[in-house]
Amino acid sequence: MGLAEQYLLPFLNNHWIEVVASCILIYFANLFLERKGTNSSKVPVNEAMTNKSLPSRSRGTQNVIKKGGVGDDDEEEEEASNLVEPLWPDDLQHVPYPHIKLAPEESLRRSNEFYELMNKRRSVRFFSSDPVPREVIDNLIRTAGTAPSGAHTEPWTFVAVGDQEIKKEIRAIVEAEEEINYSKRMGSQWVNDLKGLRTTWVKEYLTEAAWIILVFKQTYGILPDGRKRNHYYHEISTALAGGILLSAIQNAGLVTLTSTPLNCGPQLRTLLNRSSNEKMMLLLPVGYPRHDATVPDLKRKPLDEIMAVV
């Protein structure tokens, strides 16, 4: 007796209904897939080219986000009807750049003078109560606002606090969190690394300095209709603005220190009535140094340790 007679025929005799049903399902599944493929091939050429030119993650999400920042893994795709207008028109005018070329000797002189000025910059924790004119603070922030940003979205907000009562509230929030940071969150290695610098959770400078400038990054923009606009590279853009702000403070003959207190951002945002799309990056006390101010005797790395030429 052959294998077909021994095994196949008895199987078909007992399960012929299941076999026929499976064949019918396979037939209709193939028919459905063929029709779907035919329909997808009818996409207009211009639409196909547009979609092909975009990464799959970005199709349908240009200029708009639901949460977080650009490139978030949990970002959901938007329908085309939810797209916002492009940030800049296609026919945006481009104008000549007004550049005056300096002689190499002048460039060298200016670069050296600026280095000498910035090399005197130090983080100062002892401030005098001498007032700083509001107009000076305005110019510092104007200068910070010249920083480059992704697609020129300018994703930053600078909050200048001169009111003494608000400065007291800021200090209370910061010191409460910093005490926890130093005792629990930061860990022994971090705390030990700071001992020689004599930094503690007590922040007298927050009520001594004439001004406090808080730098917030805008993780996205909010349109008048409530939709969100992408702010590309909002963190690095705001960091660049912060660096320019430090240079402007030094150039104005003032001092500051870069403070980034852990776990204080949400409370300070609420205190200062800032929008939910703003996240604090820097807290800078700004003013004149106290007459007896001291700084750690530190040296900066030499050029050959921070620069590589290829």
N, C-alpha and C positions, 0 to 999 in steps of 0.2 A: 504494500500500500504506500502511495506517495505521500509527501508532506502535505500537499494541498488537500488530499482526501482525508488525511489523518487529523489535521489541525484547522486549516482555513475554512473548509466547508462547514464543519460543525459550528465554528465561531460565527460565520455569516448566518447560518440557520437560526442561531440563538439571539443574535444582536443585529439583525438586518435593519431594524427601525432606527437604531442609533447611528448606524453607518450612513443611511440615506439622509438623516437629519444633518449630520456633520457635513456631507457633501453640499447640501443646499446652503448651509451657513457660509461655507468657504466660497461658493459661487457669488453670493450676494455681497460678501465682504470685498472680493476682488472688484466687483462692479462698482461699488461705492468709492473705492480708492481710485479707480480709473477716472470716474467723473470728477472727483475732487481735484485730481491733477490737471484735468482739462480746464477747469474753471480758473485755477491759479495761474495758468499760462496766459490768461486773457488780460492780465494787469497791463494798463497803458504803459508805453515805453517810458514816458517822462516820469511816471510815478515809480516804476521799477528802478530807474536810474537814481531817483532821489533816495529811495530806501536803501539801495545798494551802497550809496556813498556814506551812509550813516552807520555807526556801530550799533549792533542789535540792542544794547542797553539804552541807547539814546533815542531810538525811534519813538516818536510820540511824546517825548519829554523835553524837547527843546524849550529853554527859557522858563521852565516852571518846575517846581518841586513840591512835594507834600510835606516832607519833614527833613530835619537835619541839614546837611550840606551836600554839595555836589558829589556824586559818586557813592552815596550811602548804599550799603548792601540792601537795606530794607526799603529803598525807594521804589514806589510803585509807578507803573506806566500810566500816563494821563491820556484821555481821549483827545483827539485833535481839536475838539471844540473848546478845550480848556487851555490851549496854548495862549500865551500872552504875546503881545506885540514885541518884535525884536527891540532890544535895548537901543540900538542906533539904526537910523534909516540907511538903506543901501546907497543912497546918494549923499551921504554925509560929506560935507565939504572938507577937503584937505588943503592946508595952507602952507606956504613956505616956512621953514624953520629958521628963526632969526639967530644965527650963530655967528659969534665973533671969534675967530681963531686967534689964540694967544701964541706968542713966540715961545719956543721950548723953554727958554730961560725964565719967562714969566710963569709958565705952568709949574716949573720946578719950584720957584719961589713960593707960589701960592700953596702948592701941595705941602711944602715943608712947614709953612706957617700954620696951615690947618692942622697938620699932625701935631705940632707943638701945642696948639690950643687944646686939642682933644686928648692929648697925653696927660694933661693936667686934670682931666675929669676923674673924679673919685665918687664912690658911694658914701654920702655923708649922712650921719644919723643924729647930728646935733645942730638944731636950727635956732636962729634968732627969731624974735618976734617982730622984726622990722617988716613993714608992709611992702608988698610988691604991687605996683600999679596994675589995674585990670587990663590996661592997654597992652602991657608987656605979655600977659598971659594970652590975650587975643592973638598977638603976633606969633607966639610960640605954637599955638594950635593951628593958625593959618599955615605956618611952615610945615607942620606935621602933615597937614592935608595935601601937601604937594607930592606925597609918596605915590609910587605907581601901584596899580591894583588890577586884578583880573577883569578884563573887558571894561575898565574904567568904571567899575561899580562903586568905588570908594566905600568899602564896607566897614566903616568905623564911626564911633561916636566918642567924643572926648567930653567928659563931665568935669568942669572946674568948680571946686567947692571952696568958697571963701568964708562961708558962714560958720562961726565958731561952734554953735550948738550942733550943727550937722557933723562937723569934724569930731565932736565928742561922741556922737552916736556911731560914727564910722570906727573910731578907736575902740569903743566898747565891743562892737561886733568882731573886729579883727582880733583883739586880745583874748576874747572868750574862745575863739576857734584856735588861735595860735597856742594857747596854753594846752589845749588838747593835742594839737599837732606835735608840740615838743615832748609831751609826756607819753603819747601813744602812737600817733599816725606816722611820724617821720622815721622812727627807728633809731637805735643807738648809734649806728654808723654816721648817719646824717647829722645828728645832734653833736656828736664828737667832732665831726669835721668843722662845725661852726664855732666851737668853743674859743678857738684862737682869735676869731673875728669879733668875739664878745657880743654876739647877737642873742637875744632872748625873746620870749613871747611878749615882753613889755615893749610897747611902741610909743614912747613919749612924743616922737617926732610928728605923729599924726595930729596932735593938738598944738604943737609948737610951730610948725611950718606955716607960712602965710597962706599957702594954697595946697590943696590936694587935687591932682588931676587923675581921674580914673579913665582908663582906656578900655573901651568895649569893642569887640568885634561883632558885626552884624552877620549872623550866619545865613540870613536870607533877607531879601527886601519884601516889604508888604505894600501891595498896590492899593489904590483907593477902594477897589471892590473886594479887598480882603484876600485876593490870591497872592501867592508867594512867587517872587522872582529869584532866580539863582544868583548867588554871590560867589563867583568863582574864586578859589584860592583866598577865601576870606581871612584865614588865619595868618598865612604868610604875608598877605597884603597889610594887615593891621600890624604885624610885627615890624614890617619895614617902616610904617608910619611911626611906630614907637621909637625906632632907632633914630629917625630924623628928629623926633621930638627931643630925645636926649641931647643930640647935637645942638639943637636950637637953645635948649636950657643952658648948656655950657657956653655957647656963644654970647648969651645975654648976661653972663657974669653971675648966674645963679647956680644952685646945687640941688641935687636930688638923689634918690636911691631907687632902684627897681625893686618893688615889692610885689610878690605874687602869693598872698596868703591863701592857704588851702581852705576849701569849704566855705569861703566867705562870699563868693560871687552871687548866689541867689538872694542872700539877705541884703547885700549892698544894692543889688538891682531893684529890690522892692523898696528899700529906703529912698533911693533916688528916683523912683517912679519910672524906671526904664522898661521898654517893651520886652516881651518874652523872646524876641529874636536876637537880643543883645546878650553877649556873654563877656564877663569881665576878663581881661587879659593882664593888665598892669595897673598898679596903684602907685602913683608917684607923688610924694610930698615935694613941694617946690618952694624955694625961698633962699634966704641968705644963710651962710653958716654962722653958728654961734662963735663968739670971739675965742672961746677955748676949745673949739671943735678939734677932734683928733680922728685919724684914719689909720688902719693897719699899715704897717711898713711892708708893702707888697711890691714886687717887681713884675712887669709884664714879660711874656715870652719874647725872645728876640725874633727878628724877621725870618731867619732861616728855619725856625720851628713852626711857623704858621703859614709859610708860603712855599709853593713848589712852582718852578718855572719849567715849561716843556717847549 
